[in-house]
Amino acid sequence: MKQRVLYLLKFYVATLFFFVVAKIGFMFYHYGGHDFTYRDLLQVIGHGLSLDLSTSLYIFIVPFLLVIISLWIHIPRWVYRIYYVIAALLLALAFVADTSLYEFWQFKLDASCLSYLETPTEAMASVSIGYVVVRFLCLVVLVAAIYWVYDKLTPQFPKLTVLRQKIISSLVALLLIPLIIVGIRGGLDESTTNIGQVYFSQNQFLNHSAVNPFFSFFASFEKTASNNVTYHFMDDEVCEKIISELYNTQSIGIDTLLTTQQPNIIVILLESCGGTFTEIGGRDDITPNLNRLAKEGIYFTNCYANSWRTDRGTVCTWSGYPSFPTMSVMKIPSKSRTLPNIARTLQEERGYDTHYLYGGDINFTNMRSYLVSGGFANLTWKDDYTKEEQSSAQWGVRDDITFGTLYQLTTTMHEPYLIGYSTLSSHVPWDVPIHHFDDEVLNAFYYLDQCVGQFIEKLQKSEAWDHTLVVMLPDHGIVHAGLDESNPLLCHIPMIWVGGAVKEPRRIEQICNQTDLPATLLGQLGLNHDAYTFSRDVLSNTYTRPVAIHTYDDGFTMIDSTSFVNYDFISDRIVKSEGTGYERLIQQAKAILQAATKDLNER
């Protein structure tokens, strides 16, 4: 029995060792983008240990059961080896995937990555073949190393022949099961093992480094077991009162910004082009055309993105519907098709011809379903281009090519028309055909801006310009050069309206959200927007509570004219706050999430 106990102890310690080494590797891999000290490293290991100890027990269960069975019958060594291969593969996948994906997602590995396996081509578009090969080799090496360690720890167990010895050993082992369960649970308190227990710093990178990726992945299935998530922070009456103060669907006494209530409309979602790359972030060299157009048109200077991903930001823009921290409404067609959409409203109320343009895979994240059900009668996407054009960028067709298509659409569509267009080149891996900045990220946004400038210049020379409105705004911002969710600049985005249909240049200083586009635009067109219950007409007299919410994976930020707060649901705490009204903002943000999930679940 002693040999079996030693084997189990060694197996458990080895698994714990793998988790600790993975943390160290994770931190040093990301050292260039996230500085830390050796003291930080030790704190990460120390604070993450409780979760590692618990998670190691999950891996420990099968060997433990095999040892109990081996007290009575012989277990061939190959049985252990099969399990070692499975365990090594799962652990290595968790380590490699978590370390690799974090630089793109800025949150720990979870089950949401599985949804991207439905469209592997799109999922792989952000990286090169060399990148994939290196990760695959790392995976193979890790699997082999973990398997080798486990196998070396496994002795030839002596056969027990005395019945009394078998019974006593089995009873002792069975008595250990409650201890294992308590260890997995994380103790006897009401609170069970959870990711938030390892959070210890104001630096989110250190908190994320402390999280066990294996636990994070499997724990996230609880969140995604159902498509719908429900937030309930307060009594419904309290929630409804807050929402009634924040949202009003009427347009009363609005300023008229346009020369016509039936312009041709082009809405361009600028991939990832957050304010940090524009004059909002103090840069006049990256997006000179956008900065210039902001002065020539209507510039919403304090607009904030609702989300951090394209699928979410697209729904926010077209449906005026809030984003959620842990789910994407676009990926739930049964829900997304019930949402209002600018395209459907204009199509039904004014007979607009509608078209959506995207150079990538329109099926990615159920985008086609959302657009078609939302009222876009025609779609142009990657498959409508030549093979050469389709391979012009990793994600699909390069922006200068699709901007050319956008211009062609303005000459062929029946008026009045609505064109939606999502750019894609300003996205990892930043593969654009020009070299202006050494920084590949800045270079990609400069390229996007050049495409915008050339398109607008060409459109200005056409007959369509005089009765056309072009709305430009990003789908979301991105983490770059140390910027993270604790900085409001991350979600601060430019929203610019230009075109001959614009009466005169204006600066709209009111704080607003990306979701406010539908109500504000439809208000200018004299159309009812009651269906857009979470969208506000920024120019209406009813817009009396200017606030903006932004959600990201298991957290949110909220801002008004006096305060800002960044709140993390995992640790259930404030990450950062500014001003004196942050408690009010937390209450308002929670009310928005509660009301929005209630609305979604009832659809």
N, C-alpha and C positions, 0 to 999 in steps of 0.2 A: 504493500500500500504506500510505503514511503516514496518509492520510485514514481508512482503515479501522481502523488501530491507535488513532488518536485517538478515533474513535467508540466503540470497545470500552472504552477507558479511561474515557471520559466516562460510558458506560452503567454500568460497574461502580461508579464513584464515586457516581453518582446513586442507585443502589440502596443503597449503603452509607449515603448521606445519609438516605434514607427510613427506614432502620432506626434511625438515631441520633435523628432527629426523633420517631419513634414512641416511643422510650424516654422522651424528655423529656415528650411529651404524656401518656404513661401515668402518669408520676410526679406531674405536676401535677394530673391528673384525680383522683388518689387522695390528694392532699395533706391533705385534711380528716381522713382516717382514719389517715394514716401521715405523720408529720412527718419532714422531712429537711432537710439543709443543702445549699448549693450545692456544697460539697466532696463531699458524698455523691453529688450528681448527676454531678459530674465522675468520681468513682470508678466509678459505675455504667456510664457511657459507656466509660471506659477498660477496665474489666474485661470488659465485654460485647463489646468490639471484636473479640476473636479469633473469637467465634461469629458475629458479623455479617460479618466478612471471609469466613469459610467459607461462610455461607449465601448471601451475595451471589453466590458463584460458581455456585450452583444456578440462579439467575435468569439468570446470564450465559451459560450453556451454549448456549441456542438462538440468541441473536444471534451468538455465536462461530461456530457451525456455518453460519449463514446467510452470514456474511462469507466463510468458506472457499468455500462454493458459488458466491458472487457473483464469485469470481476467474475462474470458468469460464463461468458463464451469468448472464444478467440476472435479478435477483430484483426483482419489482415491489414498489413501496413498500407496497402493501396487505398483503403477506405479513408485513412487519414490524409493521404496525399491528394485524393480528389478534393477533399475539403480545403486543403492548403492552396490548391490551384484557384478554387473559387474565391477564397478569402483574399489571396494575393491580388487577384484580378480586380476585385471590388475596391480594395484599399488603394491600389495603384491608380485605378481610374479616378477615384475621388481626389487623390493628391494631384494628379496631372491636370484634370479638368478644372479643379478649384483654382490652382495656381495660374493656369493659362487664361481662364475666363475672367478672373478678377480685374485684369487690366482694362477689359472692355466694359464690364458690368458694375464694378465697384461694390459688389455685395457677394456674400459667400454662396457657394454652390447650393442650388436647390432644385426641386423637381421641375421648375419652369424651363430648364434647359431641354427637357424631353420633348417639349412642343416643337422645338426647332428641328428635331430629327425627322419631322414629317416632310420638311423641305430641305434636305441636306445640302443641295447646291447653294441655296441662299445662305444657309448657316455657315458654309465654308467660304463664302465670297469675301469675308473680311480678312482672310489670311492667305498666305502664299503656300505653294506646294512644299517648299522647304520648311516652313513653319510646322506643317502637319507632320512631315517626315521626322523632324527632330522630336516632336511630342510623342510620336509613335515609338521611336527608339527609346525614349525615356520610359515610356510605359512598359516596354518589353524588359528593360533592365530592372525596373522596380519590381515587376512581377517575379522575375527570376530571383532577385535578391530576397524578397520577402518569403517566397516559397523555400529557398535554400535554408534560411534561418529556421523556419518552422520545422522543416524536415530534419535538420541537424539536432533539434531539441527533442525529437521523438525517439525514445529508447524502445528496446524490445521488452515489453512488459512480461514479468514472470507470471505463470499461470497459478492461480490460487486453487488449492485442492481441498482445503479444510472448509467444510460447510459453515461452521461457526465464524470463521474469519471472513467469508464472503458476506454473511448476513450483517456482521458488525460494520464492515467497511461500507456496505450499501446504505445502512442506516445513517452512518456518519455523513456520507455524501448527500443523502436526502435531506438531512438537517441543515445542510449548507444552502439548499435551494432558496429558502426565505431570505437569507443574507444576500444572495445574488440578486434576487428581485428588489430588495431594498436598495442595493447598490445601483441597479439600473434606474430605479425610480429617483434616486438621489437623496434618500433619507425618508423619514417618517412624517415630515411636515406636510401641510396641505399642498404646498408648491412642489411640483415634480421637476425633474431635470429639464432644463430649457436653455436655449441659447443665451438669453439675457443674463444668466447667472455669472457668465464670464466677463461681462462688460465692466470695465474699471476706469476708463480714461475718457477725456474730452476729445481725444484723437480717435476717430472712428476706424482708421486703419489698424491701430493697435487692438481695438475691440474685435475687429473682424479677424485679425491674425490669431487671436485667442480661441476663436470658435473652431470646433472640430468639424471638418468638412463632411465626414462620413455621417455624423449625427445631423448636421444641417440639411443634408440631402434627404435623408429618410424622414426627418421630422417635418419637412415641408409638405410631405404627402398629406398630412392632416389638414393643411390649408387648402390643398388642391383636390381633395377627395370629392368635393362638390364644386361645381363651377361658380356657385354663388357664395359670397362671404357676407356675413351680417355683422355690422358694428352696432352696439347698443351701449351708449355711455350715460344716458340720462332718460328721464321720463319723456314719453312722446310729446306731451303738452309743452314741455320746456323746449324740446327740439324744434317743434313747429313754430313756436314764438320766435326763436332765433332765426330760423329760415325765412319767416315772413318779413323780418326786418332786413335781411341781407338780400333777398331776391324779390323782384317785382317785375312781372312780365309786360307791364304797360310801357308805351312810349308816349310821353306827354311833354309838350313844349320843347321839342327837340330842335337843336340847331340843324339847319339844312346845309350839308356839306357838298352835295352833288348838284349838277345842273339838270339832271333828269332822274325820274324814278324808274326808268326802264333801260339802264345801260347794259351793254355787254359786259360780262364780269369774268375776270380771270383771277383765280385764287392760287397762289404759288406757295407751297410749303417748302421752305428752304431747309434742307436736311441739316440738322444739328447746329444751325447758325445762331447760337446764343449771343447775347449782348456783349459778352467778353471779347468778341471778334469785331465789334463795331464801335462807334463813338460812345456807346453806353459804357464800354470798358476802357474808354480813353484811347482807343486806337483809330487813327485816321488813315492808316496805310494798308490795312488788310482788306477792308470793304469800302473803298472810296466811292463807288457808285451807289451803294445803299445809303451811305452817309449823305451824298448829294441829293438823292431822291427823297430822303427824309425831309430835307429843307424845301424841296419843290412840291411836295404833296402833303397829305394829312399824316402826321406822325404821332402815334400813340406812344409817348415817351416812357410810360410806366406800366407796360404790359408784361405779364408774367406767364410763362408756360405752366400748364397744369400737370405735366408729366415728364418722364425721362426717357420714353420709348416712342418710336414712330407709330406703332399700332394704336397706342393710347392717345398720343397727341393728335392723330388724324381724327379720331372720334370726337375729341374735345373741340376741334376746329369746326367740323362740319355739323355735328349734332348739338354742340353746346352742352355736352354731357360730361360730368366730372370724371376724373381718372381715379383709380383705386390702387392702394399700395401693393396688393398681392394678386390681382387678377386683371385680365385684359378683356374688356367687353367685346372687342372686335373678334376675339377667338370664340365667342359664344353666339353663333348665328341666330339661335332662337331668341336671343335677347337683342342683339344689335339691329335686327331688322325691324324691331318695334320702335326704334328711336326716331325722332324727327331728323330731318336733314335739309340743309339749305337747297340742295339739288331738287329734292322732291317738292319742297315748298314753291320754288320758282317754276318748276315744271307744271305743277297743278294750278297755281294761282295766276301765272303770267305766260304760260306756254313756252318757257325757255327750252331751247335745244341744249342738251347736257352731254358733256364728254369728260372723261378722266384720262389723264396721261401719266404714265409711270414707266421708266426705262428698265425696271426690275421685274421680278416674278410677281404678278398681280395676285397669285394664289397664296403668297406668303402670309401667314397669320390670319387667314380667312379674309384677306383684303377684298377680293373679288365679291364675295358674298355681301360684305358691308356696303360696297359702292353700288352694286346693282340694286340691292334692296333699298338703298338710300335715294335712288332716283337718277342715277347716271345711266343714260340710255346706251351710251357707247363707251368702249374702253380701248385705249391703245397702250400696249405694253411690250415687253421684251420680245415675245414671239412674233410681233408684227414687223420686226426689223430683220435685216440680213444677218447671216452668221457672223460676218466680219464686224458689224455694228454691235451685235450681242456680246461679242468678246472684247469690246473696246475698253471695258472696265470690269473689275472683279464682280461687282454687283449687277452688272448688266450694261445697258447702253449709256454711254458717257453724256454728261449734261449738255455740252455744246451741240450734240446731235439731237437730243430731245427738245432743246430750246428751239431748234430749227423746225421740228415737228409742231411745236406749240404755235409758232408764227404761221405755219401753213394752215393750221386749224382755224385761225382768225380770219383766213381768207376764204374758207370753204364752208364753214358752218352757217346755218340759218340764224338770222337775228330775230329776237335777242338770244344770246347764248351764254351759257355758263361753262367754263372750262376749269376743271381742277387739275393741278399738276404737282407731283412730288418729285423734287430733284433727288439725286442719289450720290453724286461724286464726292461730296464733302462727308465722307464716311470712311472708317477703317476699311481697306488699307491705304486710303488717301492717294489712290493711283490716278493722277491727272496729267494731261499732256503738256504742262508748262512747268517751269522752275523759276519761281520769283523769290521765294524764301527758302532758306536752308531747313527750317522747321517744316516737315511735311504736312503737319496739321494746318499751320497758317497758310501754307502754299495752296492747300486744297480749298480753303475758304476764299483766298484771293482769286482762284480760278472760278469758283462759283460766282463771285461778284463780277468778274469780267463777263461771264455768260449773261448775267442779269443786265449789265450795262449795255451789251451789244443787242440784246433782245428789245429792251425798252427804246433804244435809239432807232432801231429798225421800225418798231411799232409806231413811234412818233411820226414817222414819215409816211405812214399809211393813212388811208381814208377812215379806217376804223377807229383811229385814235380819239377823235373828237367825242365819240359816244361810248368810250370804253373805260371801265374801272379795273385797275390791276391792284389786287390786295396781296401783299407779301408779308409773310411771317414764318418763323421757324416752327418745326414740329416740336422741338425741344432743344435745350442746351446740352452741353457735354462737359464732363470733367476734363480739365486741361490745366497744366502748369500749377498743380497744387490746389486748384479750385474744387470745392466739394459742397455737399448739401448744406453745410453750416454757413455758407456764404450766399446771400440772396442774389448775387450776380449770376450764379449758376442758372437760375431759371428766369432771369430778367431778359426779355427778348424784344427786338424791334418789331413793331407792326406798322407797316407803311402802305398808304393808299395813294396811288398815282393814276394818271390818265386824263384824257380830255374831259371826262365826266366829273372831275374834281373842280369845284367852283373856285377855290383859292387855297393857297398853302395855309395849313393850320397845325398847331401843336396841341394835342389833347393830353393834359398833364395828369388826369385822373388815374389812380391805380386801378387796373383791371386785369382780367384773366383772358387767356386764349379762348376760353369757353364763351366769352362775351361777344365774340364776332358775330354769330348768327343773329342775336337780338339787335345788335347795333346796326348791322347791315340791313336787315329786314325793316328796321325802324326807318332808315333812310329811304327805303323803297316804298314806304307807306303800307307795309304788309303786317298782318297780325302775327305775333310770335308767341302766343300763349302756350303752344306745345313745348316750347323750349324753357322748361321750368327752372333750369339751372343756368340760364343765360340772361345777362342784363344789358339793357340798352344804356351804354355809358354816357350817351348824350341826352338822356331823358331827365326830366326834373325828378323822377322817381328814384334816380340813382343817388341815394343819400348815404350809403354805407360802403365806400370804396375799400374793398379788401381783395386779396388774391391768395389762393391756396395752390400749393404744389405738392404732389405726392410722389413718393419713390418707394423702393422695396422696404416695406414695414416701417414707414415713417412719413412725416409731412413737414412742410414749412408753411408758414402763414405770415402775411405782411399787411400792414396798413400804413397810413401816413406817419404814425408815431412809433410803431413797434414792429419787431420781427421775432419769430420763434422757430426753432428747429426741434422737432419732437420725435423721439425714437420709440416705436411700439415694443420692440424686442426687450429693451431694458426698462421700458415704461418710465422714461425720464426725459427732461429737457436737455438737449445737447448744447444748444446755444440760445440766448435770448438777448434782445436789445430793447431799450425803452421800458416804460412802466406798464404797458398794456398787454404784456405777453400772456398773462393768465386768461384775459378775455379772448385773445386770439386762439388759444388752445380750445376753449369752450366752443368758439365758433367753428373751428375746423372739425372738431368731433361731431358737432351738430350736422355739418355738411356731409360727412361720411355716413353718419347714421341715417340721414334723410335719403341720401343717394342710394345706399344699399337697400333700404326699404323699398324705394321706388323700383330698383332693378329686380328685386325678388318678386315684386307684384306684376312684372311684365310677362 
